[in-house]
Amino acid sequence: MKVLLFIFFITIHSVLSQNFCRTLGFKIGRCISIYDCDYLLNILMTKPLTQQAIRFLQLSQCDAGTVDNHIPHVCCARNDDSLILQPGTDSGTISALSTTTTYAPELNEENLDDSIVSQNTNDTGLLPNRSECGTELIENRIYSGQNTDREEFPWLALLEYRKFSGEVTINCAGSLISKKYILTACHCIKGDIITRIGELVNVRLGDYDLRQSNVCVGRRCGNPHQFNEIDEIIPHEKFNHRSISRRHDIGLIRLKKAVTYNRLLRPICLPTRDEPPLKTGDIVYIAGFGRTLYSRTSQIKQKLALPIFDFAECKRKFSTKNVRIFKDQICAGGEFSRDACDG
């Protein structure tokens, strides 16, 4: 079963050794728990978090964040504790902030779905407010390690098809980009998948473990996944499902009812024109329920980091298979059993 997996990227800063790192202020620091780094913890505890603050925290994370029960680790320097992003600015300026020691909040029994909801109830805009999208920074997490947690990739959508036998199966995926729209691949909504699999009938949101309708990770629990009926399918007008190059392989699904955002269900941010272009070697992430090396599909949400591949070399390699690659396409990966199908 092929599952479409969407990617997003963050810049990875250099780690000098297992414990030493370089901060965003170009100072030597140590990779420690965010709860031991006062100035970054203060940013994390400031509500609401701005997009600049979220980005600053993401870029401050270091590679040790997969230990200590997934407590995020950040690059922290003793003499760098006055550096934070100036709130409310787009320029990424730095200003002073006095700090006090704050301890990690205790984890209490709670239902995640009622704890964080959208602050913007206005449905008139097609795209979400920038403070609502792309956010998976929740309490003691900045950005995950290698293991996918329940709260990660809250925009992941699964597409259900009704086979000619009447059975309903999951055969593609997409990303929630607003309260009523799913971004997906055009081959998931047009062409062979319809004639070979069946009609696209539902969109599922909020899944983590396909074997369970209600999932708890540690002491945190989430509501069952949501089923969403489809109002309209919008394929890219230039997509040709018979073309092996798969150019213009993008489309939209409009939902009948607006989605209610919560802690486990939020949209991803679409890139803007002022976003820096991806470069060779940049790290991107794919996420979904794709195939693994040893089983047909994964039942638990998976993720994988992949490097952006040199476009000229990618184009050359595909040309040997008589496949043409275009400038509006991205090449990533290149390692055996590490891609969007073999997750």
Sequence and secondary structure as in RCSB ss.txt:
>XXXX:A:sequence
MKVLLFIFFITIHSVLSQNFCRTLGFKIGRCISIYDCDYLLNILMTKPLTQQAIRFLQLSQCDAGTVDNHIPHVC
CARNDDSLILQPGTDSGTISALSTTTTYAPELNEENLDDSIVSQNTNDTGLLPNRSECGTELIENRIYSGQNTDR
EEFPWLALLEYRKFSGEVTINCAGSLISKKYILTACHCIKGDIITRIGELVNVRLGDYDLRQSNVCVGRRCGNPH
QFNEIDEIIPHEKFNHRSISRRHDIGLIRLKKAVTYNRLLRPICLPTRDEPPLKTGDIVYIAGFGRTLYSRTSQI
KQKLALPIFDFAECKRKFSTKNVRIFKDQICAGGEFSRDACDG
>XXXX:A:secstr
     EEEE       SSSEEE TTS EEEEEEGGG HHHHHHHHSSS  HHHHHHHHHHB GGGGSTTT  EEE
E GGGTT EE TT SS  EE              EEGGGTS  S     SSS  TTTSS    TT SS  SS  T
TS TTEEEEEEEETTS EEEEEEEEE SSSEEEE GGGTSSHHHHHTEEEEEEEES SBTT SSEEETTEEE   
EEEEEEEEEE TT  TT TT TT  EEEEESS    BTTB       TTS    TT EEEEEES B SSSS  SB
 EEEEEEB  HHHHHHHHHTTT    TTS  B  BTTBSSSB 
